[in-house]
Amino acid sequence: MPISVKCTDCGKSLRAPDALAGKKAKCPDCGATVPIPSAAIDAEEISDEPASKPLSKSQAKSKPAEDENESDFDDAEDEQADGSDDEGTKRKACPMCGEMIVASAAKCRFCGETLDPELRKRGKKRAGGRGKEAPEDLRAIAKYQKGVLLCILVELLALGLQVAAPQQLRPLFGIGYLVASLVATVFVFLLAMKVYSTGMGVFWGILTLIPCLGLLVLLIVNSKATGVLKENGISVGLLGAKLSDI
Protein backbone atom coordinates (compact mmCIF):
# COMPACT_ATOMS: atom_id res chain seq x y z
CA MET A 1 0.00 0.00 0.00
CA PRO A 2 1.23 3.53 -0.72
CA ILE A 3 2.54 5.42 2.28
CA SER A 4 0.76 8.71 3.04
CA VAL A 5 2.62 11.56 4.71
CA LYS A 6 2.47 15.33 5.07
CA CYS A 7 5.33 17.69 4.32
CA THR A 8 6.60 19.18 7.57
CA ASP A 9 7.29 22.53 5.87
CA CYS A 10 4.32 23.25 3.61
CA GLY A 11 1.82 20.70 4.99
CA LYS A 12 1.09 19.18 1.58
CA SER A 13 -0.31 15.63 1.64
CA LEU A 14 1.96 13.24 -0.22
CA ARG A 15 1.94 9.57 -1.11
CA ALA A 16 4.86 7.27 -1.90
CA PRO A 17 5.13 3.60 -2.86
CA ASP A 18 5.78 1.28 0.09
CA ALA A 19 8.74 -0.17 -1.79
CA LEU A 20 10.62 3.05 -0.98
CA ALA A 21 10.22 2.68 2.78
CA GLY A 22 13.18 3.84 4.86
CA LYS A 23 14.34 6.47 2.38
CA LYS A 24 14.19 10.28 2.37
CA ALA A 25 12.85 12.53 -0.38
CA LYS A 26 12.17 16.10 -1.39
CA CYS A 27 8.67 17.54 -1.37
CA PRO A 28 7.66 18.25 -5.00
CA ASP A 29 5.91 21.43 -3.86
CA CYS A 30 8.43 23.19 -1.59
CA GLY A 31 11.55 21.04 -2.01
CA ALA A 32 11.95 20.25 1.69
CA THR A 33 13.07 16.79 2.85
CA VAL A 34 10.00 14.83 3.91
CA PRO A 35 10.41 12.30 6.76
CA ILE A 36 7.88 9.42 6.72
CA PRO A 37 7.55 6.39 8.95
CA SER A 38 9.54 4.99 6.11
CA ALA A 39 10.30 8.24 4.17
CA ALA A 40 10.14 8.30 0.39
CA ILE A 41 12.30 10.20 -2.09
CA ASP A 42 9.88 10.09 -4.95
CA ALA A 43 6.78 11.47 -3.26
CA GLU A 44 3.67 12.08 -5.29
CA GLU A 45 0.73 14.39 -4.77
CA ILE A 46 -2.46 12.69 -3.52
CA SER A 47 -5.11 12.60 -6.21
CA ASP A 48 -8.31 10.78 -6.99
CA GLU A 49 -6.53 8.53 -9.48
CA PRO A 50 -5.87 4.88 -8.52
CA ALA A 51 -2.64 4.22 -6.70
CA SER A 52 0.25 3.25 -8.91
CA LYS A 53 1.81 -0.18 -8.71
CA PRO A 54 4.64 -0.61 -6.22
CA LEU A 55 8.07 -0.15 -7.72
CA SER A 56 10.77 -2.75 -7.55
CA LYS A 57 13.89 -1.97 -5.53
CA SER A 58 15.92 -1.37 -8.69
CA GLN A 59 13.26 1.01 -10.08
CA ALA A 60 12.97 2.75 -6.72
CA LYS A 61 16.70 3.38 -6.60
CA SER A 62 17.01 4.50 -10.22
CA LYS A 63 14.07 6.88 -10.27
CA PRO A 64 15.08 9.04 -7.28
CA ALA A 65 18.56 9.29 -8.73
CA GLU A 66 17.13 10.54 -11.99
CA ASP A 67 14.97 13.11 -10.16
CA GLU A 68 17.88 14.35 -8.09
CA ASN A 69 20.17 14.54 -11.10
CA GLU A 70 17.53 16.34 -13.09
CA SER A 71 16.93 18.82 -10.26
CA ASP A 72 20.66 19.43 -9.82
CA PHE A 73 21.07 19.82 -13.55
CA ASP A 74 18.27 22.43 -13.73
CA ASP A 75 19.82 24.41 -10.86
CA ALA A 76 23.23 24.44 -12.52
CA GLU A 77 21.67 25.51 -15.81
CA ASP A 78 19.82 28.36 -14.11
CA GLU A 79 22.99 29.55 -12.39
CA GLN A 80 24.86 29.45 -15.67
CA ALA A 81 22.10 31.39 -17.41
CA ASP A 82 21.97 33.96 -14.60
CA GLY A 83 25.73 34.42 -14.59
CA SER A 84 26.11 34.75 -18.33
CA ASP A 85 24.95 38.34 -18.31
CA ASP A 86 27.20 39.31 -15.39
CA GLU A 87 30.41 37.53 -16.38
CA GLY A 88 30.21 36.69 -20.08
CA THR A 89 28.18 39.51 -21.63
CA LYS A 90 27.68 42.74 -19.72
CA ARG A 91 24.44 44.57 -20.41
CA LYS A 92 23.16 48.09 -19.99
CA ALA A 93 19.91 49.97 -20.50
CA CYS A 94 19.47 51.83 -23.79
CA PRO A 95 19.40 55.58 -22.98
CA MET A 96 16.53 56.08 -25.43
CA CYS A 97 14.10 53.17 -24.90
CA GLY A 98 15.38 51.64 -21.65
CA GLU A 99 15.62 48.08 -23.02
CA MET A 100 18.55 45.94 -21.86
CA ILE A 101 21.19 45.57 -24.58
CA VAL A 102 24.80 44.40 -24.81
CA ALA A 103 27.06 47.02 -23.23
CA SER A 104 29.34 47.13 -26.28
CA ALA A 105 26.46 47.46 -28.79
CA ALA A 106 26.93 50.22 -31.36
CA LYS A 107 23.20 50.43 -32.05
CA CYS A 108 20.09 49.52 -30.03
CA ARG A 109 18.31 46.55 -31.59
CA PHE A 110 14.98 47.68 -30.15
CA CYS A 111 14.68 51.38 -31.04
CA GLY A 112 17.53 51.69 -33.56
CA GLU A 113 19.32 54.47 -31.65
CA THR A 114 22.99 54.82 -32.63
CA LEU A 115 25.13 54.60 -29.49
CA ASP A 116 28.67 54.52 -30.90
CA PRO A 117 30.14 58.07 -31.04
CA GLU A 118 31.98 57.43 -34.32
CA LEU A 119 28.88 56.06 -36.07
CA ARG A 120 26.83 58.98 -34.73
CA LYS A 121 29.41 61.43 -36.10
CA ARG A 122 29.33 59.78 -39.53
CA GLY A 123 25.55 59.85 -39.51
CA LYS A 124 25.55 63.58 -38.80
CA LYS A 125 27.94 64.23 -41.66
CA ARG A 126 25.82 62.15 -44.06
CA ALA A 127 22.74 64.09 -42.95
CA GLY A 128 24.47 67.40 -43.62
CA GLY A 129 25.45 68.14 -40.05
CA ARG A 130 28.95 68.39 -38.68
CA GLY A 131 30.42 66.56 -35.73
CA LYS A 132 33.16 67.85 -33.49
CA GLU A 133 35.92 69.47 -35.54
CA ALA A 134 39.60 68.97 -34.84
CA PRO A 135 41.29 71.92 -33.06
CA GLU A 136 43.54 72.63 -36.07
CA ASP A 137 40.50 72.77 -38.36
CA LEU A 138 38.68 75.13 -36.01
CA ARG A 139 41.72 77.37 -35.84
CA ALA A 140 41.92 77.47 -39.65
CA ILE A 141 38.20 78.28 -39.91
CA ALA A 142 38.54 81.12 -37.40
CA LYS A 143 41.60 82.49 -39.22
CA TYR A 144 39.99 82.41 -42.67
CA GLN A 145 36.81 83.94 -41.26
CA LYS A 146 38.79 86.90 -39.95
CA GLY A 147 40.12 87.42 -43.47
CA VAL A 148 36.59 87.31 -44.89
CA LEU A 149 35.32 89.78 -42.28
CA LEU A 150 38.18 92.14 -43.03
CA CYS A 151 37.40 91.97 -46.75
CA ILE A 152 33.74 92.72 -46.03
CA LEU A 153 34.69 95.83 -44.06
CA VAL A 154 37.12 97.02 -46.76
CA GLU A 155 34.58 96.50 -49.55
CA LEU A 156 31.86 98.36 -47.64
CA LEU A 157 34.27 101.18 -46.88
CA ALA A 158 35.42 101.37 -50.52
CA LEU A 159 31.83 101.48 -51.78
CA GLY A 160 30.94 104.24 -49.34
CA LEU A 161 34.00 106.33 -50.25
CA GLN A 162 33.30 105.92 -53.96
CA VAL A 163 29.97 107.61 -53.41
CA ALA A 164 31.13 110.30 -50.98
CA ALA A 165 34.62 111.04 -52.35
CA PRO A 166 35.35 113.66 -55.01
CA GLN A 167 35.18 112.56 -58.63
CA GLN A 168 38.96 112.46 -59.10
CA LEU A 169 39.43 110.08 -56.12
CA ARG A 170 36.71 107.60 -57.01
CA PRO A 171 38.91 105.47 -59.33
CA LEU A 172 41.36 105.03 -56.47
CA PHE A 173 38.69 103.62 -54.19
CA GLY A 174 37.43 101.49 -57.08
CA ILE A 175 40.88 99.89 -57.31
CA GLY A 176 40.80 99.30 -53.55
CA TYR A 177 37.44 97.58 -53.91
CA LEU A 178 38.80 95.36 -56.71
CA VAL A 179 41.85 94.34 -54.66
CA ALA A 180 39.61 93.56 -51.67
CA SER A 181 37.42 91.41 -53.94
CA LEU A 182 40.41 89.39 -55.19
CA VAL A 183 41.68 88.83 -51.66
CA ALA A 184 38.15 87.90 -50.58
CA THR A 185 38.04 85.26 -53.35
CA VAL A 186 41.05 83.52 -51.82
CA PHE A 187 39.68 83.62 -48.28
CA VAL A 188 36.22 82.46 -49.39
CA PHE A 189 37.76 79.54 -51.29
CA LEU A 190 39.82 78.46 -48.25
CA LEU A 191 36.97 78.96 -45.78
CA ALA A 192 34.34 77.24 -47.93
CA MET A 193 36.61 74.20 -48.31
CA LYS A 194 36.66 73.89 -44.52
CA VAL A 195 32.96 74.43 -43.80
CA TYR A 196 31.57 72.88 -47.01
CA SER A 197 33.79 70.95 -49.45
CA THR A 198 36.44 71.55 -52.11
CA GLY A 199 33.84 71.76 -54.86
CA MET A 200 31.80 74.30 -52.92
CA GLY A 201 34.98 76.26 -52.23
CA VAL A 202 35.59 76.65 -55.96
CA PHE A 203 31.92 77.51 -56.55
CA TRP A 204 31.72 80.22 -53.89
CA GLY A 205 35.15 81.58 -54.86
CA ILE A 206 34.03 82.14 -58.46
CA LEU A 207 30.83 83.85 -57.33
CA THR A 208 32.82 86.44 -55.37
CA LEU A 209 34.20 87.75 -58.69
CA ILE A 210 30.71 88.57 -59.97
CA PRO A 211 29.72 92.22 -59.29
CA CYS A 212 26.89 92.68 -56.77
CA LEU A 213 27.12 89.00 -55.77
CA GLY A 214 30.59 89.06 -54.22
CA LEU A 215 29.52 90.80 -51.03
CA LEU A 216 26.50 88.52 -50.64
CA VAL A 217 28.71 85.43 -51.00
CA LEU A 218 31.03 86.77 -48.30
CA LEU A 219 28.09 87.12 -45.92
CA ILE A 220 26.77 83.61 -46.68
CA VAL A 221 30.10 81.84 -46.17
CA ASN A 222 30.83 83.92 -43.07
CA SER A 223 27.46 82.94 -41.58
CA LYS A 224 28.19 79.26 -42.20
CA ALA A 225 31.60 79.54 -40.53
CA THR A 226 30.02 81.24 -37.51
CA GLY A 227 27.56 78.36 -37.18
CA VAL A 228 30.32 75.74 -37.29
CA LEU A 229 32.36 77.53 -34.64
CA LYS A 230 29.37 77.91 -32.33
CA GLU A 231 28.47 74.23 -32.76
CA ASN A 232 31.90 73.44 -31.37
CA GLY A 233 31.46 75.71 -28.35
CA ILE A 234 33.48 78.70 -29.61
CA SER A 235 32.06 82.19 -29.15
CA VAL A 236 32.16 84.42 -32.22
CA GLY A 237 32.20 88.21 -31.96
CA LEU A 238 31.88 91.01 -34.49
CA LEU A 239 35.42 90.39 -35.73
CA GLY A 240 35.24 86.61 -35.48
CA ALA A 241 36.51 84.19 -32.85
CA LYS A 242 39.59 84.72 -30.73
CA LEU A 243 42.38 82.44 -31.91
CA SER A 244 43.67 82.25 -28.35
CA ASP A 245 40.41 80.54 -27.28
CA ILE A 246 40.94 77.62 -29.67
Summary of the structure (lengths in Angstrom):
residues: 246
radius of gyration: 42.0
end to end distance: 92.6
largest distance: 132.9
contacts: 689
relative contact order: 0.07
helix: 55%
strand: 10%
